[in-house]
């Protein structure tokens, strides 16, 4: 029988009686008279001043003013992240490192006079007037906001002193302490203020790679020499966004008997080919929030090599906060697929189906894993492999439709748009990616094929990096799809917005809407084998809509609306 050996218990040495007595004498020593009469009261004054002023600054109202057509609220408050911040929804945020003192000036857009914005965009005279007045308007609003903050800060500090100290002397000391801090902070702001920082904005969000940072054109540099010009450019850009958005065709206006359809739609965002570019997820997150997207569809190539190292990039999926439907691309491995599913995404493969946001979706992962590929359309034996995979998807669609005749599949998801013959006429919409170039084709069978570009600007791939090195980066692209939610239009594509953001180093944001009519949604008809072989059963081409009821409207925050 083996004996158990217990490790010796850990025992800390006990202090000697002499040391314990010394500690007792130290603890019993009275607080020095100077500290008790002078130091501790001033510490209490500082704490009360900080607490009361902090509450006052937090409750201070902002100063509201119109900068052109933008109603803007300006606030001034203490902050450990000093500078100037301008929130420009939906473009993003602009920050300027103007000073080092712990003060931040924030400007938030509260509302936009759309009619005035449209007039501003069309009128050179109004643009000139904006350039001459915008800086003074913002400066006056900043002074008012600073005054409000100071008054509330002093009020909060004095009120806290009255409540805590209940005496005039400490209350006056509290006010004097805050006055010293304010004067010191103001002096620090004045001493460290760098006007040239206003010519070096830092963009986040959709404009995280702005032309102000990388432009080498003399015209842009000339304009940036003037703060007034830079400010008016920003205001004009945001005004253009809102003015053009207001003129986009309204969903339902062209639908017979469905005028005013309005919000009775399901909004889905289609992204593809992010290729490890975090800006792709920045764009996705912005669009989800700004357009109240109810689901995201990702048609693959989220990674580039499909390795475990790339898995950390996929953590952004869960943070989007909406259902995320995904199919595997040729750059995504089965390990990538497992990681995507682990982020809570709905992974479709082998013809599986899922009901998401009231839509029935069916999907098939790419049958090949070729991380060295660069988004070319398959041909020959490679196209046959894609066609065989799409036959599996078509079988899955047929099984669902047979079991649910009143709720057929609304869209099929694939990565490579090659070999789609098995899907033609069986599903009204096919979403794909892979080619890094957007296209929309209405097949003669009634199936609309929408190929997304690259939401990551081809990201970390040889083609994407080469384009970036050549100074002609691929744009980031995504598409907002609007489906009917009820009645005869339930599950049918009513319209789509093609969003394009200038690639790395650019800041052009375009949104083009196409509204579909009943004629744009012909009934499905499975082509005969002879028609498929001869090629007479399909209408091919690259369009932005087969027969849009209105010319597509484009908005660009760096220019005027155009086609």
N, C-alpha and C positions, 0 to 999 in steps of 0.2 A: 504494500500500500504506500503510495508516494505521499510525502509530506508537502504541505502547502507552505510556501515561503512568502511571508508578507513583507512588503517593503517597509522600511522604518518610517514612522510618522514624521511629517515635517513640523518641526518646532522652531518658532522664532525666539531668539534670545530676549528675555525680559529685561527692561532697563533697570539699572541699579537703583537702590533707594536714593542715592545722592542725586542722580539724574532726574528722577521723578520729582524730587523736592525742588530742583532748579526750575523745571517746567511749571510747577505749581506757583512758584514765586513770580515767574515771568507773566503768567496768565493773570495773576492778581494785581499786577502793577497798574496803577491808574493811567488813563489816557492823558498825555501831556496837556497842560492847560492851553497852550497855543493852538494845538490841533482841535481841542474841544470848543474853543471860543471862536476860532477863525476858519480853520480848514474844513471841518465837517459841515458848518452852515453853508459855505460856498459850494461844497459838493452837492448839498441838497438843492441849492438854487440852480445849479447847472442841470441837475436831473429834471427838476420841475420845468425849467425853461425849455429843455429839449422835448419833453413829453407834451407840454401845452402847445408849443409852437408847431410841433409835428402834426398834431391833430388839426390845428388851424390851417396849416398849409394844405393838408389833405382835403379839407372842406372848402377851400377857396374856390370861388367860381372862375371860369375862364372868361376871356374877352372874345365876344363874337363879332366878326366883321366879314364883309364881302370883299374877296380878292377876285376881281372880275366876276364871273358867274358862280364862284364857289363860296358858299357860306362856311367860314372856317372859325373854329374855336381855338384860341391860343391860351396856353397855360404856362406858368413859370413856377417851378417848385425845386426844392433841394433834391439832389440825386448824386449817388456815387458814380453814375455814368453821365458825366457832363456833356454838353453839346447842344445841338439843335436837331430835332426829329420832326419830320413831316410825314404823316400817314396819307397815302394816296390810293385808296381802294378803287378798283381792284388791282392797280399796278403794283403796289407794294409799299415800301417805306424808304425814305431818303434821310440819311443822317449826315451831319456835318460836325467835324471835330474842331469847333471854333474856339474853345477855351478850356482851361484846366480847373477852374474853380467849381465846387460841387453844386452847380446849377444846371438844370435842363429846361429848355424851351421846347414845348411840343405844340404842333398844329394838327388838328384833326378836321377833316372835311365832314360837315354835318349835313349839308344838302347842296343840290346843284340846280340852278335855274336853267333848265334844258333849253328853253327858247333863247335865252341870253348866250348860252354856250354855243348854240348853232350860229347865232349872229357873229359871235367872236371869231369862230373858225373861218367864216366867209369874208370877214372884213379886215383888210390890212390896217385901216384907220383905227379900229378898235384894238387891234394887236399892239399898235404903237402907243395908244393911250394906256393900255395895260402895262406896257414896259415902263412908261413914265411914272405911273402911280402905284404900282404894286408894292415896291420896296417901302415907300412912305406909309402905305396902309398897314403893311405887316409890322413895321417899326412902331407905329402908334398903338396897334393892338397889343404888341409885346409890352409896351410901357404900361398900358392899362392893366394887363394881366399881372405884371410884377407888382403894381400898386395894390391890386386885390389880394395877392398872396401875402404881401407885407402886412396889410391891415388885419387879415385873418390870423396871420402868424402872431402878431403882437397881441391881438385880442385873446387868442387861445392861451398864450403864455401868461398874460396878466390874470386871466380868469383862473387858471390853474394855481397861480401864486396866492390869489385871494382865498381859494378853497383850502389850500394846504397850510399856508402860513398864518392867515387871518391877521395880517399886520401890514401897515403901510411901508415900513422899512424894507422888509424882504420883497414885497411886491415891486417897489421901485428898483431894488437890486436885480430882480428878474428882468424887468424892462430894460435896464441898462446893459445887462449881460447880452440880451438878444440884440440890442442896438450895436454893440461892439462886434458881435458875430456877423450881423448884416453888413456893417461897414467894411469889415475885413473881407467878407465874401465878394462884395461889390468891387472893392479895390482889386482883389485877385482876378475877378472876371475882366475888369478893364485892363489890367496889366498883362494878362495872358491871351487876350482876344486877338485872333489872327484872321484878318479879313480875307486873306488868300484861301483860307479853308472853305469859304463859300463857293469857290470855284472848283472844289474837289469833293463832290458829293459821293457818298457810299450808298449804293442801292441794295436792297434785299427784296425778296419776292420775285415777281415776274421780271423785274428790271435789275436783277442781281448782277448782270453783266451789261453795264450801260455804256453808251458811246462817249459819255463825258470822261470815262476812265481811259478808254483805249483809242479814241478817235485821233487820227493824225492829220485831218483836213484843216487847212488854215481857217476856213470859215467857222468851224466849230470852236477852234481855239480863240478866234477873235471874239466870238459871242461870249465865251466863258470869261473873258477879261472883264466883263461887266456883270456885277451881281444882279442888277436890274434885268438884264437880258436873260440870265440863267433862271431867275425866278419866273419871268413871264413865259419862258419856254415850258417850265414845269406846269404852270397853270393852263397854258394852251393845250398841252398834251392831255391832261386829265379832262379838260372841257371837251376835247375831241372825242374821247371815249364815250362820255355820257351823251353828247349830242348825237353821235352816230348810233349808239345803242337805242336811243329813243326812236330813231327812224327805221329800225329793223322791222321787217314784216311781222305782224302779230299772228301768232299761231291761231288758226281757226278762222281767220278773216276770209280765207279763200275756200273754206270748206262749205259745201252746200248744206244749208240748214244747221251749221254749227258755229255761226258767228258768235264771237265772245267765248270761245272754248277756253281761252285763257289758261288758268292754272290746272285744268283737268288733263294734265299730261304727266307722264313719268319721264324724268330726265336722267339719262344714262351717259356716262363719259367713257369714250373708247380711247384707250392708249395702247401703245405697242412699241417694242424695240427701244426700251430705256437704256439698255447696255451700260449699266453701272453709273449712269450720270445722275448725281443727286439733284441737279436742276430739273430733271424730268419729274421727280416726285414733288419738288417745290411747285412746279406748274400744276401737277395733278391736285395737290392739296389746295392751292389757290382756287382752281376751278370748282372743286367740290364745295368749297365754302361760298364762293361768290354766286354760283348758279344753283345752289341747293341740290346738288346731284344726289340721287337716291341709290345709285350703284355704279361701280367702276368695272369695265370690261378690259382686260389686258390680254392681248393676243400674242404674248410671248417674247422671247429674247430679252428677258429682264436682266439676265447676267450676260457674260461674254464667254467664259470658259466653263461654266457650270461646276466650279470647285467649291469646297467647303469654306474657303477663305472669303468668298463673295457673299456668304450667307448673311453677314452683318448688314449688308446693304438692304436686305429684304425686310428689316425691322420697321421700315416706314409704312408697310402695308397696314399693319394693325392700327397705326395712329391716324389713318384717314377717317375712321369712324363710320364707314358705310360698307355694305357688302362688296366684296372684291372677287370677281370671277376671273379665272385665269386658265389659259391653255399653254402648254409647253411649246417653246420655240426650238429651232435647231441649235441654238447656243445654250439651251437649258438642259441640264442633265436630269436624270430621275432623282438624284440627290437634291437638286434645286427644287424639283416638284414637291418633294417631301418637306423641304424647308418652307416653301410657300404655303403649303397646307398647314404647317405648324404655326403660321402667322394668322390663322383663322380664315384664310381665303377659301373660296369654293373652287376646287380644281376639277375641271372637266376633261375626261379622256375616254377613249374607246367608245365614243358615241353616247356617253352618259348625259343626262339631262338634269336641270335644276330650275326651280321656280324662284325667281329673284325679282323683287320690287314689282310683282304682278306680271312679269314676263317669263316665258318659258324659253330657256336657252339650252342648246345642245352643243357639245364641244368634242374636239379630237386634238390631242397633242401631236406635235410634229413627229413623224415616224423615224426621222434620222437625227443623229447627233453629230453635227459638223461644225464645231466651233471656229474652224478656219474659214467658213463661208462668209461672203460679204453681201448677202441679200439679193442674189440673182434668181430669176424665175427658173424653175426646174424644167428640164427637157429630156427627151429620150427615156432611158430606163429610170432616171430620177423622177420624172413626171409620172411614170407608171406606179412608182412606190407611193407617191402622193395620192394618186387616184385610188389605189387600193385602200389607203387609210380613209379616204373620203367615202368609200363604199361602206366601211364599217360605221362611219358617222351617219350616212344615209339610212342604214338599217336601224340605227338607234332612233332616228327621227321617225321612221315609219312605225316602229313599235309604239312610240309614245302617241303618235297621231291616231293609230288604230285604237289604243286604249282610252284616248281622251279626244274624241272627235269634236267636242265643243271648245277645246282649248289646245289647238295645235301649237307646234314649236314656232316661236316668233323669230328666232335668229340662230344661225349656226356659227360657231367660232372655230377658226382654224388659224394657223400661223402663215403657211406658205399658200398663196392663192393659185397654186398650180394644180392641175388635175381636178378641177371642180365639177366635171361633168356629172358625177353621181348626185350632186346636190341641186343641180339646175331643175327648176320647176317643182322641187319638193319643199322648199322653204323660201319665204319671201325675202330674207335678208341673210347675207353671208358677210361676216366681219373677219378681216385678215390683216396682216402686216408684212414683215419680212423684206419688202422691196425698198424700204426707206424712201418711198415716194408715194404721196397720196393720190388716189384715183377713185372715182365712183363710176360704175358701169351698170346700166340696166340691161340685163340679158333678155333676149326675145322670149324666154320661158317665163318671164315675170319675176325672176330672182334678181335682186339688186346686190351687187358686190361692192363693198366699201373697203378699200385697202388704206389703212392708216399709214402715215409717213413714219417718222421716228420721233417719239416723244422725248427721247434722250439726245437728239441731234447725232445719232449713231454712236454717241458715247465713246467708251473705251474700245474701239475697234480700229483696225488699220485704216479703213476708209474714212471713218470719222476723224481720226487724228491727222490724216493726210490733208483732208479738206480744211481742218483748223490751221495746219501749218501753212497752207496755201493762201490763207486769209479769206476763204470762202466757206465758212462752216455751214453744216446742214442746219436748217431751222428746227426748232422744237415744234411738234405738231400734235394736236389732239382734236377729237371731234365730240361735240355734245349732240346726243341723239334724243329727240323728243317723240315719245310714243303715246298714242291715245290710251286713256285709262278706262273708258267705259263706252257702252253702246256699240254701234257698228264699227267704230274706230279703235276698239280695244286691242292693244297689241300691235297696231299698225304704225309704221313710221310716218309722222306728220311733217317733220322738218328736221334739219340738222344745221349746227353751227360749226364751221371749220375754223379752229383757232390755230394761229401760227405765230410763234414768237421767234424773232431773229436769233440765230444761233449764238454760241459763245462769243461774247464781244460785241453783240448788237442789242438793241433795245426796241426794235419795231414789233408792235403787237397788232395783229390783224384778226378780225373776226368777220367771217362771211356766212350769212344765213341763206339757206335755200328752203323754201316752203313747198311741199308737195301737194298736188291735187289728186283727185280720184284717177285721172288719166295717167298719173305717174305711178300708180299702183295697179297694174293690170293683173288679171287673175292668173294663178299659176297653171302652167301646162308643161308636163314632163315631155321634153322633146323625144322624138323617135330616134332609135339608134342610127338610122340613115341620115337624119338631120344633123346629129352630132358629128358623124363621120365627115359629112360634106361641109360642115361649118355654116349651113344656112339657117340653123335654128337659133343663132345668138346674134346679138348686136354688141359689138365690142367697141372699146374706145375709152378715153379718159375724159371725164366731164366733172362738173361740179353740181350735177343734178340733171336728170334727163330732159325735162321740159319745165323748168321752174316758172311759177306763175308771175314772178317779178324778177327783175334783174337783181342778182345777189348784191346785198349791201355789205360794204367793208368798212370797218373802223380801224384806224391806226393812230395810236397815241403820239406818234412822232410826226404826224402829218395830217392832212385833211382827208375826209372820207373819199374813197376812190374805189375803182373796180379791181 
